[in-house]
Amino acid sequence: MANENARPQRGTFLTVMTVLFVLLAISDFAKPIQFGHPNAAAGIVEFGRKFHGVMPNLILGTLFGILFLVYAYGLWNLRSWVLPIAIGYAFYVPYNVVLFTYREPPVIRSIPFIVIWLAVALTGSIGTAIYVAYNHQTLR
């Protein structure tokens, strides 16, 4: 008979995803700093658009950085309220990728880079949402 008072275990997948979301938050918080060293790749991509300049990156980087920290906190502590964030982010990432592909000028990237980037992005967003949804009953 299972102990109903037993704490649910986070597991390796959610631990790794939590760490990755914290790193993503740090990356978003650092977006405005990138403009101290101009770089063609600098700028946050949100809603299919790459934003350039300090202010847009400061505002969006801060907002999305906070969102990712809240998401990571919910995952780390196995909170049930993280499910809507997980589902929203799972829909947002493919939407953002498709819009970015159509809105921004094409950049030549290698096929291995694209495949690895998509695998990480989709596993991080959709995979985490599926995992959280499937295990929602064990969350607190």
Secondary structure as GFF3:
##gff-version 3
##sequence-region A 1 140
A	DSSP	alpha_helix	11	29	.	.	.	ID=ss1
A	DSSP	three_ten_helix	31	36	.	.	.	ID=ss2
A	DSSP	beta_strand	45	46	.	.	.	ID=ss3
A	DSSP	beta_strand	49	50	.	.	.	ID=ss4
A	DSSP	alpha_helix	54	76	.	.	.	ID=ss5
A	DSSP	alpha_helix	82	103	.	.	.	ID=ss6
A	DSSP	alpha_helix	111	122	.	.	.	ID=ss7
A	DSSP	pi_helix	123	127	.	.	.	ID=ss8
A	DSSP	alpha_helix	128	134	.	.	.	ID=ss9
A	DSSP	three_ten_helix	136	138	.	.	.	ID=ss10
###
